[in-house]
Each structure stands twice: as C-alpha cells, then as structure tokens.
Amino acid sequence: MLLGLQWGDEGKGKIVDVLAPKYDLIARFQGGPNAGHTLEFDGKKFVLNTIPSGIFEENTMNLIGNGVVIDPIILKRELDNLKAAGHDLLAKGNLVLAKKAHLILPTHQLLDAASEKKMGDGKIGSTLKGIGPTYMDKTGRNGLRIGDLTLPDFKERYARLVEKHLNILSHYGEVEDFSAKEQAFFDALDYLKQFKFVDSEHFVNQYMKEGKTILAEGAQGTLLDIDFGSYPFVTSSNTTSAGACTGLGIAPTKIGEVFGIFKAYCTRVGGGPFPTELENETGEQLRQLGREFGATTGRARRCGWIDIPALKYAIMLNGVTQLIMMKADVLDTFEKIYACTHYNYNGETIDYFPYDINTIKPEPVFEEIDGWNQDLTGIRENNEIPEKLSSYITYLEKHLEVPIKFLSVGPDRVQTLEL
C-alpha cells in the first residue's frame, strides 16, 4: 500500500509509476478527481485525476476501486488525453472500474459551490468538484453507482437524485443552467460503458488468492482524513491505510508493506491549520523552487518546513513500514533548513498532533540543520548523495523510527533512488 503522510501532493503518482513494474495490479481505493497524480518520463508529463498511476506499465492491471467517487466527464477527458498521447486504455484493456464506485453528478458540483459560497470566510477550500456532496449521498444511501448504469431504470434513479439536489439548491437561491454539463455527463457514461465493470472485492481477492502482487494507491494525504485529519478542513474519505480495506474490499490481515510518502518540507492547499507554514520570502522560495501549484486546480500551495510531530502521527495511524522522501532537490540551495520537533501548545511543549489544532494554534519548535548546497537532480547512484543530505535522512529516521527506503531528487521517474 502507498499513501501520503502530509496534506497531499507528496508525489504518490510518481512513486506508483516507479514501482508499477513490480506489481500485477494497481488499485485506487478512495478520493475523487481532486487528486492530481503527476508522472514525468521520456520528456512527457501526465496528470492523472482518477486513473491509477500504473497504466503506463504494459503488464499491470489497474482498478478504480469502490471507495473512489467518479466524475464521468473528467474520467472521459483523462482517457481521451491519454489516447491522444498514444495510450489507448480501452484498446489495451488494462483498466477496470468497480461497480460499487459512486458517481459524481453535475448537481453535486452545484451543491459543492453553493455550500462553499454560503460559508464565506469559514469555507473549507473545496476544489468544487462535487466530491463532498457525493460522499454525503453515499452515506445517506441516495447515491448512484457505476453498476447502476447496467440497470434499466438508471435514468429514473438519476432524475430522483437530481430532484433532491434541486430542492436543496432552491434554498441557496437561483439554480444555474446545467443542461450542457448534463448532456456531457450522459455522453461520458455511454463511453465508460465500453470498459469492464467488476465486483472489485472479488476481483482483488482473486488476485491475492492467485498469489499476484497488488499495490493500493491512495489519494490526498493522511492529515486530510475525514476521521483523523485537521477536521473540518479535510477531504470526505478515509485517506489512511484503513481506507484501503473498505475502499477495495480487502481484510486488514491482508495488508503487507505500507509505503508512506512525504516531502523533505511540507505543503498544504485550502484552508485549515498548518503549524510550520512560512508566510514570508522563504515560503515563497519553496513554492517557486518546488513548483508548488496544484496539478489539478493550479492553486498555489502553502509551504513550510517539515513537521515531525505530524509525520509521527501519520506513521502511527497507517502502520507505515517504509518511508519515501520526495523533493529533496527543492532544498538544494538552502544554507540552513529546519525541522519542527515539538509544538508549544496551550502552555505546554508537546510532540504529538493535538485534537483542537484548529482553535488553538500550535507554535512550532524548530531545530536548525545544515543544508547540502549541491544540485541533486543529476544524481543516479547512492554513493553520489551528499554527506549532509545523508545526515538529514539519518536525522529523520531517528525521529520517525521508520527507515527511508526511497529518495526523489527530481520529477522524472529516473530521478528516484532506492536507498
């Protein structure tokens, strides 16, 4: 299993792409098209929103699991873009969709936008893609699923759900015309019907029964988990390792290695707490050097130093067995870098992620660390890693008590070192 340990955008897609040749199946288990998994190789760049990041590996099957919410319009656009780039997934037959995955309707997006507007300054920072309202319908037992497309009364079910949404929207004011998007929605559904729909719980467990290898791919990050993240500034699904069990239909006892990904610093998008945020020139420097703008939304990410208490919390929740450090190269030009080891919080010094982090702002306690002042992007062998970077890795391993097994020194798949 592979998942993010911060507030998302850690580089999960790149690492899944690197690891894909070792696996028979890559399976997305939660989230929606607000994810932006960026992959670069052979001078080309791809951004995947819903499709698992193993689709470029010829012998690897890819599953969009039941825990994912699917916007048919966005998924069709992804598929069209890949086909134009020479990757026709329909012809390859290496993508299947879970029948129990829920559908994002055009009116879900209207609800999302209306809700955010009503919140004003207290808004969550939603990507406005309808993900939250779709998960609300899922838990409210009103949702539509991929498997429903095969039923003769699908359009009647759709009409009933849209009527419910319009009744809610009427309380927010005038409802904008969504007829064009609705037509695109149904056109996209007709296209998706050409792909194989599977009972993903049986599909995945059959792979395991046959001794095949599976990598579960998460989206967003642990600190955005609906239960354990910085609520209410979170996503609407379980982004932790437990989410893979419900998002794919696998038993907890079947989980093997858990790869946790983090940046050598820290970022987040949207509202909510961020103890180590740098609202100064250094934060802007990190943003520009790291190209910290959303792959899906284009939004500028908030930037700060690495947060060890938050990482320890994420490692504990997920049972992480191996760590992967991303974007070490972004810190190449810093004379000094910093790591938050504790918080001054409510009159105490603590080393854990507190419950009411939204109302009582923790003050980070930093330790200064020597930078390596060397361009990492051309490194391809472990013996080329600067001594001061090795010291930073050792420092983090000591605090986090989990080994760092991979190091990323650039966006391309070849700029990944196995330590």
C-alpha positions in Angstrom: 0.0 0.0 0.0 1.2 3.5 -0.8 -0.2 6.7 0.7 0.6 10.3 1.6 1.7 11.3 5.1 1.1 15.0 4.9 -1.7 17.2 3.4 -1.5 15.5 0.0 0.6 16.5 -3.1 3.5 14.4 -1.8 4.3 12.7 -5.1 2.4 9.5 -4.9 1.7 9.1 -8.6 5.4 9.3 -9.4 6.3 6.6 -7.0 3.5 4.3 -8.1 4.7 4.7 -11.6 8.3 3.7 -10.5 7.0 0.7 -8.5 4.4 -0.4 -11.0 6.6 -3.0 -12.9 6.8 -5.0 -9.6 3.0 -5.3 -9.3 0.3 -7.2 -11.2 -2.5 -4.8 -10.1 -2.6 -1.1 -9.1 -5.8 -0.1 -7.3 -7.0 3.3 -6.3 -9.1 3.0 -3.1 -10.5 6.4 -2.2 -10.9 10.0 -3.2 -12.1 11.7 -6.4 -10.9 13.8 -9.3 -9.5 16.5 -7.0 -6.4 14.2 -6.9 -3.6 15.2 -9.3 -1.0 12.5 -9.6 1.8 13.9 -11.8 4.1 11.5 -13.8 7.1 12.5 -15.9 9.1 10.2 -18.2 10.7 10.2 -21.6 10.3 14.0 -21.8 6.5 13.8 -21.3 4.3 14.9 -18.4 0.9 13.3 -17.5 -1.6 14.3 -14.8 -4.0 11.6 -13.6 -7.1 12.6 -11.6 -8.9 9.3 -11.2 -7.0 6.7 -13.2 -4.4 4.7 -11.2 -0.8 5.6 -11.8 0.2 2.1 -13.1 -1.5 2.5 -16.5 1.8 3.1 -18.4 3.1 -0.3 -17.4 2.1 -2.8 -20.1 1.7 -5.9 -17.9 0.0 -4.2 -15.0 -3.8 -4.1 -14.5 -5.4 -1.0 -13.0 -8.6 -0.8 -10.9 -10.6 2.2 -9.9 -12.0 0.9 -6.6 -15.3 1.1 -4.9 -14.1 3.8 -2.4 -13.5 6.2 -5.3 -16.1 8.7 -6.5 -16.0 9.1 -10.3 -16.9 12.2 -12.4 -17.6 10.6 -15.8 -16.8 13.8 -17.6 -13.4 14.2 -16.1 -12.6 10.5 -16.4 -13.5 10.5 -20.1 -11.3 13.6 -20.6 -8.4 11.8 -18.9 -9.0 8.8 -21.2 -9.2 10.9 -24.3 -6.0 12.8 -23.4 -4.1 9.5 -22.8 -5.4 8.1 -26.1 -4.2 11.2 -27.9 -0.8 10.7 -26.3 -0.6 7.1 -27.6 -2.1 5.3 -24.6 -5.5 3.9 -25.6 -6.6 2.2 -22.4 -9.8 0.8 -24.0 -7.7 -1.0 -26.6 -5.1 -2.1 -24.0 -7.8 -3.4 -21.7 -5.7 -2.6 -18.6 -8.3 -0.5 -16.7 -11.4 -1.8 -14.9 -14.0 0.0 -12.8 -15.6 -1.1 -9.6 -19.4 -1.5 -9.8 -19.7 -0.1 -6.3 -17.8 3.2 -7.1 -20.2 6.2 -6.7 -20.9 8.7 -9.5 -20.4 12.5 -9.2 -23.4 14.2 -10.8 -23.4 17.8 -12.3 -25.7 18.8 -9.4 -23.2 17.5 -6.9 -20.9 20.2 -8.2 -23.6 22.9 -7.9 -24.2 21.8 -4.3 -20.4 22.0 -3.6 -20.2 25.5 -4.9 -23.3 26.7 -3.1 -22.1 25.3 0.2 -18.7 26.9 -0.1 -20.2 30.3 -1.0 -22.5 30.2 2.0 -19.6 29.5 4.4 -17.9 32.8 3.3 -14.6 33.3 5.2 -15.1 29.9 7.0 -15.0 27.9 3.8 -13.2 24.6 3.7 -11.2 25.3 0.5 -13.1 22.7 -1.6 -12.0 22.1 -5.2 -15.7 22.4 -6.1 -15.7 19.1 -8.0 -18.7 17.8 -6.1 -16.8 15.2 -4.1 -18.1 16.1 -0.6 -21.8 16.1 -1.7 -21.2 12.7 -3.5 -19.9 11.1 -0.3 -22.8 12.6 1.6 -25.2 10.9 -0.8 -23.2 7.7 -0.4 -23.5 7.7 3.4 -27.1 9.0 3.1 -27.9 5.9 0.9 -29.1 8.0 -2.0 -26.1 7.7 -4.4 -25.7 6.3 -7.8 -23.0 3.8 -8.6 -21.2 2.6 -11.7 -23.0 -0.7 -11.6 -26.4 1.2 -11.8 -25.5 2.0 -15.4 -26.4 -1.6 -16.3 -29.9 -1.3 -14.8 -33.0 -0.4 -16.9 -34.2 2.3 -14.6 -31.0 4.2 -14.3 -32.4 7.4 -15.7 -35.3 7.3 -13.3 -32.9 6.9 -10.4 -30.8 9.8 -11.8 -33.9 12.0 -12.0 -34.9 11.3 -8.4 -31.5 12.2 -7.1 -31.3 15.4 -9.2 -34.8 16.4 -7.9 -33.5 16.0 -4.3 -30.5 18.2 -5.2 -32.6 20.9 -6.8 -34.8 21.1 -3.8 -31.7 21.7 -1.6 -30.3 24.2 -4.1 -33.5 26.2 -4.2 -32.7 27.3 -0.6 -29.4 28.8 -1.7 -31.0 30.9 -4.5 -31.3 30.7 -8.2 -30.0 27.4 -9.8 -27.8 27.9 -12.8 -28.4 26.1 -16.0 -26.6 22.8 -16.1 -28.1 21.2 -19.2 -24.9 21.3 -21.2 -23.0 19.6 -18.4 -25.8 17.1 -18.0 -25.6 16.1 -21.7 -21.8 15.8 -21.4 -22.4 13.6 -18.3 -24.6 11.1 -20.2 -22.3 11.1 -23.2 -19.4 10.2 -20.9 -21.4 7.5 -19.3 -22.1 5.9 -22.7 -18.3 5.9 -23.3 -17.5 4.4 -19.9 -19.9 1.5 -20.6 -17.3 0.2 -23.0 -15.0 -0.6 -20.1 -15.2 -3.6 -17.9 -17.2 -3.2 -14.7 -16.1 -5.6 -11.9 -17.1 -6.6 -8.4 -13.9 -5.2 -7.0 -13.9 -7.0 -3.7 -13.9 -10.4 -5.6 -11.6 -9.1 -8.3 -8.9 -8.0 -5.8 -9.2 -11.1 -3.5 -9.0 -13.4 -6.5 -5.7 -11.7 -7.4 -4.4 -12.3 -3.9 -5.7 -15.9 -4.0 -3.6 -16.5 -7.1 -0.5 -15.1 -5.4 -0.4 -12.0 -7.6 1.0 -8.7 -6.3 -1.2 -5.7 -5.6 -0.4 -2.1 -4.8 -3.2 0.0 -3.3 -2.8 3.7 -4.3 -4.1 6.4 -2.0 -5.1 10.0 -2.9 -4.8 13.2 -0.8 -2.9 12.7 2.5 -3.3 11.4 6.0 -3.8 14.8 7.5 -6.8 15.2 5.3 -8.5 12.0 6.5 -12.2 12.5 7.4 -11.7 11.0 10.8 -8.1 11.7 11.8 -7.3 14.8 9.8 -7.5 18.5 10.7 -11.3 18.4 10.7 -13.3 20.1 9.3 -10.6 21.2 6.9 -10.3 17.7 5.4 -11.4 15.6 2.4 -14.5 13.4 2.5 -12.9 10.0 2.6 -10.6 7.9 4.6 -7.1 8.6 3.3 -5.3 6.2 5.8 -4.4 2.6 5.3 -7.7 1.6 6.9 -9.4 3.2 3.9 -7.9 0.6 1.6 -9.8 -2.1 3.4 -13.2 -0.5 2.8 -12.2 1.1 -0.5 -11.2 -2.2 -2.1 -12.8 -4.9 0.0 -9.7 -6.4 1.5 -9.2 -7.7 5.0 -6.8 -5.9 7.4 -4.8 -9.1 7.8 -4.0 -9.0 4.0 -2.1 -5.7 4.2 1.6 -6.2 3.9 4.1 -3.3 3.4 2.8 0.2 3.9 4.8 2.9 2.0 4.4 6.3 3.4 5.4 9.3 1.2 6.4 12.7 2.5 8.2 15.8 1.2 11.5 17.0 2.6 9.5 20.0 3.6 5.7 20.5 3.9 2.8 21.9 1.9 -1.0 22.1 2.0 -3.8 23.7 -0.1 -7.0 25.2 1.0 -8.0 26.4 4.5 -7.1 24.9 7.8 -4.2 24.7 10.3 -0.6 24.4 9.1 1.8 24.8 12.1 5.1 25.1 10.2 3.7 27.4 7.4 6.1 30.1 6.2 4.2 33.2 5.2 7.4 35.0 4.1 10.1 35.1 1.4 11.3 31.6 2.4 7.8 30.2 2.0 7.6 31.8 -1.5 11.0 30.5 -2.3 9.9 26.9 -1.5 6.8 27.4 -3.6 8.7 28.6 -6.7 11.5 26.1 -6.4 9.1 23.2 -5.8 6.6 24.3 -8.4 4.0 24.1 -5.7 0.9 24.7 -7.7 -1.9 22.2 -7.9 -1.7 19.7 -10.8 -5.5 19.7 -11.0 -6.5 23.1 -9.8 -3.5 25.3 -10.4 -3.9 26.7 -6.8 -0.7 27.9 -5.1 0.2 25.6 -2.2 1.0 26.9 1.2 4.6 26.0 2.1 6.6 25.4 5.3 9.3 23.3 7.0 8.9 19.6 7.7 6.6 18.8 10.7 7.9 15.8 12.6 5.0 15.5 15.2 2.5 15.5 12.3 4.6 12.8 10.5 4.9 10.6 13.6 1.1 10.9 13.9 0.6 9.8 10.3 3.1 6.9 10.6 1.3 5.7 13.7 -2.2 5.8 12.1 -1.1 4.0 8.9 1.3 1.4 10.4 4.0 2.6 7.9 6.8 0.2 7.3 8.9 2.1 4.8 9.3 5.8 4.1 9.8 7.6 0.8 11.2 11.2 0.9 10.2 13.4 -2.1 11.5 16.7 -3.5 14.9 16.7 -1.6 16.2 18.7 -4.6 13.9 21.7 -3.7 16.2 22.3 -0.7 19.4 22.3 -2.8 20.2 26.0 -2.4 19.4 26.5 1.3 22.3 27.1 3.6 20.2 26.0 6.6 17.0 24.0 6.7 14.7 23.5 9.7 12.6 20.7 11.2 9.8 21.1 13.7 10.3 18.6 16.5 7.7 19.9 19.0 4.9 22.3 19.5 4.4 25.0 22.2 0.7 24.4 22.7 -1.7 25.7 25.3 1.1 26.4 27.8 2.8 23.0 27.2 5.6 21.6 25.0 4.2 18.6 23.2 5.4 16.2 20.5 2.0 15.0 19.1 -0.8 16.2 16.8 -3.5 17.7 19.1 -7.3 17.5 18.8 -8.2 21.2 18.7 -5.4 22.3 16.4 -7.9 24.5 14.6 -8.8 26.6 17.6 -5.5 26.8 19.5 -2.7 27.3 17.1 0.5 25.3 17.9 3.7 27.3 17.8 6.4 25.1 16.2 9.7 24.4 17.9 12.4 24.2 15.2 15.9 22.6 15.1 18.4 24.0 12.6 20.1 21.6 10.2 22.9 22.3 7.7 21.9 22.2 4.1 23.9 20.4 1.4 24.2 23.2 -1.1 24.5 20.9 -4.0 22.4 20.2 -7.1 20.8 16.7 -6.6 18.9 16.4 -9.9 21.7 14.6 -11.7 22.3 12.0 -9.0 21.7 8.5 -10.1 23.7 6.4 -7.6 23.6 6.3 -3.8 27.3 7.0 -3.5 26.7 10.4 -5.0 24.4 11.5 -2.2 26.0 14.4 -0.3 27.0 13.7 3.3 24.8 16.4 4.7 21.8 15.0 2.9 22.6 11.6 4.3 22.8 13.2 7.7 19.3 14.8 7.2 18.0 11.3 6.2 19.5 9.8 9.3 18.2 12.6 11.5 14.6 12.0 10.2 14.9 8.2 10.6 15.9 8.7 14.2 12.9 10.8 15.0 10.4 8.8 12.9 11.7 5.4 13.8 11.0 4.0 10.3 13.6 3.6 7.5 13.6 5.9 4.5 13.9 3.5 1.5 13.5 5.8 -1.5 14.7 9.3 -2.2 13.4 11.5 -5.0 15.7 14.2 -6.5 13.6 15.4 -9.4 10.2 14.9 -11.1 11.3 12.3 -13.7 10.9 8.6 -12.9 14.7 8.1 -13.3 15.4 10.7 -10.6 14.4 8.2 -7.9 17.0 6.4 -5.7 16.3 3.2 -3.8 18.4 3.5 -0.6 
